[in-house]
Amino acid sequence: MTMLSDTWLDLFGFSGLLNPFALLIGGYLGWRADQSRKLWIAGFAAAALSLMLEAAVGMLQLPLPISQDAGALAMFPFRFLGGSLAGSLTYWLNRNRRAS
């Protein structure tokens, strides 16, 4: 059995797909969305803003809470997917809450 390298673990872990900032941003924008067509915007914004936040923290030379060895270009699609999934879930929850 082959093990995933550290880079792949970062991409599927808290640095990429499960990044807390991307999930929060995507979830908030999904909650606020009024049409399902806007969920891809939530995913894009979650990926872009979480990477910008991480870059800003790095420029201030503050310790990053989540270390990674992959670059921003590799992280973007995984954070996009994570933000989109979080946005879709909160969109669905908000829609069902309003229907009840």
N, C-alpha and C positions, 0 to 999 in steps of 0.2 A: 504494500500500500504506500503510495507516495503522499507526502505531506505538502500542504500549501506553503509557499515561501512567505516570508514576513511581509512582503509587499502585497500579496493577495489577501493576507489576513487583515492588513490595514485597509484595503479597498472594501472588504466586506464587513469590517468592524466599525469601531467608533470614529475612525478617521474618514470613512467613506459612506457606505450605505446607511449606517446607523448613527451618523453624526448628529448629536443633540441639537445643535444650532439649526442645521438644515431641516430636521424634523419639526422643530418648533416653528420656524418660519413657514414651511410648507403647510403645517397644520393650521396655523393662524390664517394664512391666505386661502386655504381650502374652506375654512369655516365662513369667511367673509365672501366667498365667491357666490354669485347669483346664477351662474350657468356652468354646466360641466365642461364646456369648451374652454373655460378659463383656468382649468386645473394644470394645463401644461405651463402656463405662466407662473403658477405657484411653484412648480418644480424648478423652473429656470431661475426664478428669483431666490428660491431657497439655496440652490447650488451657488449662484453668483454671490449673494450676500454673505453666506457662511464662509466662502473663500476670501472675500474682502475683509471680513472680521478677523479671520485667522492671520491674514497678511498684516493688518493694522496692529494686532497684538504682537506679531513678530518684529515689526518695525520699532515698536516701543521697547523691545528687548525684555518683555515680560515673559515669564515661563509659560509655555503652552501647556494647557491641561491634558491635551491628547497629542502624543508624539506620533510621527509618521516618517516613512522613508520614501513614499511615493510623492510625485509632484502634483501641482494643482491641476494640470491637464489630465492626469490620470484620475484624480478625485472627482472632477466635475460630473462625468456621467453617472457615477455611483451616488453622489449627493443629489443629482437631478432625479434619479429614480426614487431615492429615499424620500425626498421632499414631495414628489408627485404622489407617492403612496400615502404619505401622511395627509396630504391635502385631499386626496380622494376619500380617505376614511373619515376625516372631519366633515367634508362636504356631505357625505352620505348620512352621518350622524345628525348634522344640523337639519338636513332635509327631512329626515324621519321624525325629528323632534317637532318641527313645524307642522307636519302632517297629523300628528297625534292631538 
